[in-house]
Amino acid sequence: MIQEQIQALTTLLPEYVQLVAVSKTKPIEDIQIAYNAGQRVFGENKAQELVEKQSVLPKDILWHFIGHLQTNKVKYIAPFVHLIHSIDSEKILIEVNKEAKKNNRTISCLLQFHIAQEESKFGFSFEEVKEMIESERFIQYSNIQIIGIMGMASFTENEELIREEFQTLHDYFHVLKSHYFKFNTEFKEISMGMSGDYKIAIEQGSTMIRLGSTIFGSR
Ligand SMILES: *Cc1c(COP(=O)(O)O)cnc(C)c1O
């Protein structure tokens, strides 16, 4: 099942769309099956769970952090995390920069935007990001590299709403790219799309989809 899903997705997805296998709550054995099927990029949303899994699984796995990150947890993942999708405040960005420096690393990050209608989802507004990037503080964050943006659409059956929200995220990407990252070739990722909405996300220009239940079954 897991193996078949990985193979089907690998064949189906356009080559410019990266598949992040979201393995949160799933056991080591499931991740190993996906790994044996060729999957190397995995996403987790809890620092402690990520650290435990990373310590026992193959070292060439690229671990992505996709959940809301608390400042006091950054130190645990900073030595090895490959990409943090969920930078949702300047406070967390500062902490990631600090821990990256301690580890002598540059950590790749995505800025998470709030695009959904639900109150509960974390993320920046466009104005907040603009203010942060234009501030003099921003250049001090030299141990992080912003390689794109991330967002989650509303949890709804309304496909038109989902499409509009992903389109908004895509628009944000283009405005940021042309204003602030024009000559930065690393700034190129739009992480959008989960099991329920990844097809719409790809239509709207996603470069990274985060799939859990499609690959591993329901949680
Ligand atoms: C759990 C999770 C996913 C994967 O969700 P599925 O619906 O199982 O594909 C993707 N992104 C984030 C941020 C998540 O927390």
The ligand as an ORCA input file, in Angstrom:
! r2SCAN-3c Opt
* xyz 0 1
  C      -0.626     16.697      8.713
  C      -0.173     17.744      7.779
  C      -0.136     17.519      6.397
  C      -0.588     16.224      5.751
  O      -1.968     16.076      5.889
  P      -2.754     14.939      5.062
  O      -4.134     15.498      4.962
  O      -2.678     13.702      5.866
  O      -2.109     14.807      3.728
  C       0.352     18.527      5.592
  N       0.771     19.707      6.096
  C       0.743     19.960      7.415
  C       1.222     21.281      7.893
  C       0.267     18.998      8.292
  O       0.244     19.271      9.603
*
